Amino acid sequence: MATLEGCRCRSASARNNNSILYSILKSDSLVTAEEPQHHQQLHSQHQTLQHLLLKGSSTTSVPGSLQELRQQACSCGSTRRRGVLRSPQETCKAASAVLVKTLHFVKNVPCFCELPEGDQLMLIRSGWAPLLVLGLAQDRVDFETTETVEPSMLQRILTGVPERQSEVRAVQNRAAVGVSVVDIETIKAFLKKCWSVDISTKEYAYLKGAVLFNPDLEGLRCLHYIQALRREAHQALNEHVRLIHRDDSTRFAKLLIALSMLRAISPLVVAQLFFRPVIGAVNIEEVLMEMFYGK
């Protein structure tokens, strides 16, 4: 494992005692434990999350920017086909419970807690959405959507709405018409992939480790350490698959394919689909920071 320079993490000898193979399995067992005290803690955290989300919905307004809208635009008009949750209250509640479990998982990975706070913040902001979707797959949270259609540019021109005014109105109303059907299909395809492979609890834990420790972010102080942690997560996953599924030579590749599918899922889409229909325009990252650090 690479040594760290200018990093407040533990020495190499101490890290060997808390390898990701041990740390992630330890934290995953905490997530799936059945002790009453553990469930009481998760219930309390879930109530806190709901309070923060509702508080944010009444005080925070963070509409999408015009630049984001332009980046999402497509000449073929596919982004005008949008979808909303058929049961937003139920789905948002399930997603909130998974988010609490996700934060609990991250908090109990010693390798993560040893990182400088700046690196922790970057990894949480980068990884909360894919970790949440992984949690949805693990808990088998399914959801149904209803398709809506956003007015085309031609329709807005014919109705006499100026382009600038039309874009501003689109920014304000984007949440009301959900997210792109393409984005919804991407999330659903990932869930179906995980369910078809029938991923085990340990495999989910290793996948979460590979997602959490993302060395591709600019500005990481412990870059080499995080790179080593991701490699160790992949190696631990591969060794587990070879040990448990000796007759399935393609299983490890299937898991890596599922992992790669997460890269196409935008945090903005996850927040807008699973939380905004119920709680409004809340800055989900601020809620995460308050939940994780108590700030």
Salt bridges, closest charged atoms under 4 A:
GLU34 OE1 - HIS39 NE2 3.24
GLU114 OE2 - ARG10 NE 3.30
GLU117 OE2 - LYS295 NZ 2.79
ASP139 OD2 - LYS101 NZ 3.19
ASP142 OD1 - LYS188 NZ 3.50
GLU147 OE2 - ARG81 NE 2.77
GLU150 OE2 - ARG174 NH2 3.47
GLU167 OE1 - ARG70 NH2 2.90
ASP198 OD1 - ARG140 NH2 4.00
GLU203 OE2 - HIS245 NE2 3.62
GLU203 OE1 - ARG251 NH2 2.80
ASP216 OD2 - ARG230 NH1 3.86
GLU285 OE1 - ARG125 NE 3.41
GLU290 OE2 - LYS55 NZ 3.47
